[in-house]
Amino acid sequence: MADTLRPQWPAELIEKAAAIRLLALDVDGIMTDGTLLFSASGDEMKGFNILDGLGIKQVMAAGINVAVITGRRSPLTEKRMNDLGIPHLMQGREDKKIALRELAARLEIAPHQIAYMGDDLPDLPAIRYAGLGITVPNGYWLVRQHANFCTSAAGGSGAVREACELLLCACGQLNASLQPYLEQD
């Protein structure tokens, strides 16, 4: 049977992705659909896609650092990132490029080794700084114009997983990350 469902990426994109050592993610609009929900008592609620969580774990298992940089502060974001084991969470960081540069310096990672995934204007400077800028089809048009890659899945609907699979493919780890799920008893 032909492997027609497996994603295919252009060689130039794979080449950029092969250098990546840090995947930095925005939250609202990337890991969620961007909707802010509040209960009548003012409690915030967020929906995170489980597909993204496994992709993040696979990327970290392949040796790629993962960070989250968000302009908002949210205990729900902190809980989800802790659940996923993401070691670098930067909340309340309105200037995401500065936050990304600080993290890159701390990790001794050059800009061309960074993938940044965001969807709105506050993400644009970080997308332009990173060696691989990634966005989503429901992202702001100017962000889509400057990104190197736009996922087919919308933010909050598996877009991060798609970016993770691109990185895994580029570093030669996609098949190995999928193999445990294909093994038969």
C-alpha positions in Angstrom: 0.0 0.0 0.0 1.4 3.4 -1.0 2.3 5.7 1.9 0.1 8.6 0.6 -0.9 9.9 4.1 2.7 10.5 5.3 3.6 14.1 5.2 6.1 15.2 2.6 8.2 18.4 3.0 10.4 20.2 0.5 14.1 19.5 0.6 15.0 23.1 1.5 12.7 22.9 4.5 14.2 19.6 5.6 17.6 21.1 5.3 16.7 24.1 7.6 15.0 21.7 10.1 18.0 19.4 10.2 20.0 22.1 12.1 17.4 22.6 14.8 18.4 22.0 18.4 15.6 24.2 20.1 11.9 24.2 19.4 10.3 27.3 21.0 6.5 27.5 21.1 3.9 30.2 21.7 0.9 29.0 23.6 -2.4 30.8 22.7 -3.1 30.2 19.0 -0.4 27.5 18.7 -0.8 25.0 21.6 -4.4 26.1 21.9 -6.9 27.4 19.3 -6.4 30.9 20.7 -9.8 31.1 22.4 -9.7 32.4 26.0 -12.5 30.8 28.1 -13.5 32.1 31.5 -16.0 30.6 33.9 -18.6 32.8 35.6 -16.3 33.1 38.6 -13.5 34.3 36.4 -11.5 31.1 36.3 -9.5 30.6 33.1 -9.9 27.4 31.0 -7.7 26.2 28.1 -7.9 23.3 25.8 -4.6 21.6 24.8 -4.4 19.1 22.0 -3.1 15.7 23.1 -1.5 15.1 19.7 0.8 18.0 20.3 1.8 16.6 23.7 3.0 13.3 22.3 4.9 15.1 19.5 6.7 17.3 22.0 7.7 14.3 24.0 9.0 12.6 20.9 11.1 15.6 19.9 12.5 15.9 23.4 13.4 12.1 23.3 15.2 12.8 20.1 17.4 15.3 21.9 15.8 18.6 20.8 15.3 21.1 23.5 11.7 22.5 23.9 10.7 25.8 25.3 7.5 27.7 25.7 7.5 31.5 25.5 4.2 33.3 26.1 3.1 36.8 26.8 0.5 35.8 29.3 0.8 34.2 32.7 -1.4 31.2 33.3 -1.3 28.5 36.0 -3.0 26.2 33.4 -0.1 26.7 31.0 2.4 26.0 33.8 0.5 22.8 34.7 0.5 21.5 31.1 4.1 22.3 30.5 5.1 20.5 33.8 3.0 17.5 32.8 4.9 17.4 29.5 8.2 17.8 31.2 9.1 21.0 29.2 12.1 22.4 31.0 12.0 26.0 29.7 8.8 27.9 30.4 8.9 31.7 30.0 5.6 33.3 30.9 4.7 37.0 30.9 7.3 37.7 28.2 5.8 40.3 25.8 9.1 40.6 23.8 9.5 37.1 22.7 12.6 37.7 20.6 14.5 39.0 23.7 13.3 36.0 25.6 14.3 33.7 22.8 17.8 35.3 22.6 18.3 35.0 26.3 17.4 31.3 26.2 19.6 30.6 23.2 22.5 32.3 24.9 21.9 30.2 28.1 21.7 27.0 26.0 24.6 28.1 23.7 22.4 27.6 20.6 22.8 29.8 17.5 19.8 31.4 15.8 20.0 29.0 12.8 19.5 26.1 15.3 16.2 27.5 16.6 12.7 26.8 15.4 10.1 29.2 16.7 6.4 28.6 16.3 3.9 31.5 16.7 0.8 32.9 15.2 0.5 36.6 15.9 2.4 39.9 15.7 4.1 39.5 19.1 5.7 36.3 17.7 6.9 37.9 14.4 10.3 39.2 15.7 11.1 35.7 17.2 10.0 34.0 13.9 12.3 36.3 11.9 15.2 35.7 14.4 14.9 31.9 14.3 16.5 29.8 11.6 13.1 28.1 11.1 10.0 30.2 11.6 6.8 28.1 11.8 3.2 29.3 11.9 -0.4 28.0 11.4 -3.0 28.6 8.7 -5.2 30.6 11.2 -2.2 32.8 12.1 -2.1 36.5 11.2 -1.3 37.0 7.5 1.9 38.9 8.1 3.2 36.1 10.3 2.3 33.6 7.6 4.2 35.7 5.1 7.4 35.7 7.1 7.3 32.1 8.3 9.4 29.4 6.5 6.6 26.8 7.1 2.9 26.9 7.7 1.4 23.8 9.1 -1.8 22.3 7.5 -3.4 21.9 10.9 -4.7 24.9 12.7 -3.4 26.1 16.1 -4.7 23.8 18.9 -5.6 21.1 16.3 -2.3 19.2 16.1 -0.2 21.9 14.5 2.6 21.4 17.0 2.6 17.7 16.3 3.1 18.5 12.6 6.0 20.7 13.4 7.5 18.0 15.6 7.2 15.4 12.9 9.0 17.8 10.5 11.9 18.1 13.0 11.9 14.3 13.6 12.1 13.6 9.9 14.8 16.1 9.4 17.0 14.6 12.1 16.3 11.1 10.9 14.3 10.1 14.0 10.7 10.0 12.7 10.6 6.3 11.8 12.2 5.4 15.2 9.7 7.5 17.0 6.8 5.7 15.2 8.2 2.2 15.4 7.1 1.3 18.9 3.5 1.9 17.8 3.8 -0.4 14.8 5.3 -3.4 16.6 3.0 -6.4 16.9 2.8 -8.7 19.8 
